[in-house]
């Protein structure tokens, strides 16, 4: 009874204030209009801000999960390894690529360094020996020619001497050329060929290393593991995430405001958020973003009188303080219009 008397008294006071403020009857809003002007009501869901709720998996590779190092509810840091794929074959390719690059570099260094003194001395000794053998073969050929004129040797013997001379001459020419090459050093195009081989080996190794690195799954943000989609031993593709990670300190409310109310407030206006899970708590916020389009309602309102066929505009409400609200929770929003 006392409660009813208090409510009646409050209504009377409200009517008197309105009457004083709006003496003309045609301009005075009724009590229902005043309540309507006080705030804009909407339902919403708690979401992570863009970039702070991510699915984590392999970006390019198909494979099988070798290890998952975190559990649901565990805090992770940006860059932390949270899982990896089986990668023995890629590790072997990296090892082989490193060996091939080492060999290619060693060949280039040896080529660019030029001949060692002992190599030149060895080539000089070889040339002197080939010159001596050529002189001997020349002398032997001349003797056989003279003897052939006197029919003292066969034609076959002469032919053998000529073949020996030609062989000795070829050996001497080869030794001469080898010594000249050792002294002059390699040709520019040969050096460039060896350099290209080093670059190719380095590029191949870099490719293998990058593929190996893609088997290491790292967290892109600081946050909490909110869900594990897969387990160790399961296959994975770029389309299938392994984990979901969210920064629960970067939450806002995606409110669905009736399209008829969207002109009553602006970005920067104050708002309050309540939840049935915390009935005695109100969480202050600010209108951060108003969508430029209207769409179908996705959240079923608790008020049965709401026109479900009316389109809504998505409005982002940013919290002013940390809250205990969880991702995906349905909440009630009241937006207090500022200066219109």
Buried (B, 14 or more C-beta within 10 A) or exposed (E): EEEEEEEEEEEEEEEEEBEEEEEEEEEBEEEEEEEBEEBBBBBBBBBBBEEBBBEBBBEEBEBEBBEBEBEEEEEBEEEBEBBBBEBEEBEEBBEEBBEBBEEBBEEBEEBEEEBEEEEBEBBBEBBEEBBEBBEEBBEBBEEBEEBBEEEEBEEEEBEBBBEBBEEBBEBBEEBBEBBEEBEEBBEEEEBEEBBEBBEEBBEBBEEBBEBBEBBEBBBEBBBBBBEBBBEEEEEBEEEBBBBBBBBBBBBBBBBBBBBEBBEBBEEEBBBBBBBEEBEEEEBEBBBBEBBEEBEEBEBEBEEEEBEEEEBBBBBBBBBEEEBEBEBEBBBBBBBEBEEE
